[in-house]
Structures are given as C-alpha cells and as structure tokens.
C-alpha cells in the first residue's frame, strides 16, 4: 500500500470546506486542520504510487482555495505501528489532543528514530518519509498538557532527532 502525507496551506476560513472535500475523495483516509506552519494535513493511500500521484496532482492541488502543498511519500517502514492501528480505531474519540510531528533526523538514522517512536504509547503511527522531512508521526493524548510533555520530553529527547515541528490538530474544523 502506497501512502503519502500532504501538508497544505489554504485561504483563511476555507479549512472546514477543504477538509470536507478531502474526506470525500477516494484515497484520502483522513484529513485535519492544524495549527502551525501548515493549515491542513491529509493522509492519502492507494495501491500504487501512480494512484497517490493522481489524487495529489489531479485533485488536491486543483482545489482553488489551496495555495501550496508539500507531499511526503512514505517509505516502506516495516510493521512497527501495525498493532497500534487497531488501537487507534477502537480508541477514536477518547483522546482529546492530537498532533502530527515532522522530524529531521541525523543522516541515516530515520529507522532508529522510527523504532524509538514505536515505544512511546501516545505515538499512534509513524512513517519514514521522503521529502523535506525524514519522519512523520501522529501523537494522541488525553489532554494538551500530556501531549506537550510527550512531544517535548519524549519525542524531542530521542537520540538522533535534530529538529521537529508540531502541527496541532484543530478539533473545531473536523
């Protein structure tokens, strides 16, 4: 399964409509409004890289209110987070604070960071990605204080993490 994460900037006030449109697209498995450098993050899955390309360039980038996109294509990261995917679906709605964290790692250390992320319970999924960043992870916690502690004390403190950027999910736009 090919996977990509699309980080988007859009017209102010158009986020809710764009998220609604994205969630109606075949291939978009989730999208969220975020606080941070990007306004929206979407996860796209397809049977092939061409399918990802078709969704991103053929549909998402043609939405008039979207000004720019950055696509991070998933590497074959192994199955470190497969069991947690089941937990994510059963726990959906129980965690009030969510964020995506994109990470720059020491050169060649992407997979060691990914392995270390798999030991943090609040990290529900993570992938090594190709693009401007090296690793992307989704973090869920019971509240914003817990989320903040996980990101600052656990994720940023991992060996081989150079920098990170957090995109907090905005519930009001869901």
N, C-alpha and C positions, 0 to 999 in steps of 0.2 A: 504494500500500500504506500503510495507516494503522499507525502504530507508537506505542507508549507504554511508558514505564518505570514500574514500580510498586515503590516503596520501602516496605518493611513492617517493623513491629515485632511480635514474637510472644512467646509464652510461652517462658521459658527452657527449653532442652532439646528444644523441638519443631521446631527448624530443619530437621533432616535429613528428618523426615517431611513437613514442609510442602514442602520443595524437591522431594521425590519426587512428591508430589501435584501440584505446579505443573507439573513436567516432563511429567506425563501428560495435561495439559489441551491441547485443541486451541487453538491461538493462542499459547500460551506457547512461545517459541522457545529461551529459556534462562532459568535462574534460579540464583542463587548466594547462599550465606551470606556475610555481610560483617561486618567489624569497623568500628565507627563508630556514628554516630547511628542507623542502621537495621540490622536483623538480616539482611534478605534483599532482594535486588534481582532483579526479573524483567523480561524484555523480552517484550512482547506485540505480535503482529502480526495484522492482519485486513485484509480487503478494504475495510472501511468503519469509520468512527468508531463506528457503532452496534455493530459486531462487537467493537470494543475495549470499549465500554461494557458489553456483555453479559458478556464474560469477567471484567472487573474487578468490576462490581457484582453480577452474577448468580452468580459462582462464587468468585473470590478473596476478596472481602470477607465471604463466608459461611463461610469456613473458621474453625471455632471458636477455634483457637489463635492466630489473627492478631488482634492488638489494634487496630492502626491501619495505615492505608495513606496514601501520598502518590503520586498519579499525575501523571506528567509526560508530556504528549502531545507527540509530535514535530511540529515544523513541517516544511514542505517545504524541506529544507535543501540541495537540489541533490544532485549526484552526486560530491561531493568524496571520499567514502570508498568508493565502489563497487569500485575495483580492489583495495583492501585487504581487502575481504570475502573475496575469493578466497584471498588470502594467509592470512587468519585460519583458514580451513578447512583449508588444507594444513599450516599450522604448529601446529595444535591439539595441545596437549600438550607442545610444545617450550619454551614459556615458563612458568617455574615461578612467577612472580609476576604477579598481575593485580589491578587495582583499577578502580573506577569513580570518576570525579572529577566532581562537580557544581560549576558555576561561576556566580557572579554577575558580570555584565559592566557596563561603562559603558552607560548608556541608549542604545539604538540601535546598539550595536557587536557584537551577537551574531554576525552573519555574518562580520565581520572576525576575531573570535576563532576562529570555526569554520575559516576559511581558514588562519589561522596554525597551528591544531592539525593541519591536514592535512599540514603539512610536518615534523611530528615522527614519525619512523618507528615509535616504540613506541605511538603513538595509533592503535589499530586501527579504531575507529569513533567517530563523534561526531555529535551532533544538536543543533540549536537546539530547545529545548523550551518549552512553555507550562506555567506553574505557578510554584512558589516560586523555581525556579532558571531560568537563561537558557540554559545549555549543559550537556550531559552527554557525557562521553567515557569510553571504555573503553581502558585502558592495559595493555599486556602487555610484560614484560621478562624477561630471562634469570634475574634474581635480585632479591631485595628491595632490595639496595643500588642497583642500576641503576634500579629502579622509583622509589625515593626521590629519586634525582638527577633523573630525568625530571620528576617532579611538582614538586619544589622549585626546580630550576634552569631548567627549560624551560617548563612549563605556567604556573606561578605568575608567571613573569617576563614573560609575554606582555603586550603593550600592551592596555589596556582590560579586563584582568582585575581585578576589585575584590576578590573573596574566592573561596575554593574550599573544598570539603570532600571528603576522600578516604574512600572505602569500600573497604577492602582485602578481596579475595575470600579466603575461608577454604577451603582445599582439603579439610580433614577432613570437611566437610559435603557434599561433592559426591557 
